[in-house]
Amino acid sequence: MLGYYRGLRRREQSYFAYRGYMLIITFLGTGLRRTEIINLKWSDVDLGNLTMSVYGKNRK
């Protein structure tokens, strides 16, 4: 799946190709669930320290 999205990103160079690739990378790199990624906000992401605050079930 990762190879497919990597090739798609190189061929099409569109927003959707990059979005799909970054979602797969985030899923694999962090182990987050789909709903946890959907509920992320910019305030949860700290680019300076390269961290994300993730709230799972019941905002724990």
Secondary structure as UniProt FT lines:
FT   HELIX           2..12
FT   HELIX           15..30
FT   HELIX           34..38
FT   HELIX           42..44
FT   STRAND          45..46
FT   TURN            47..50
FT   STRAND          51..52
FT   HELIX           57..59
//
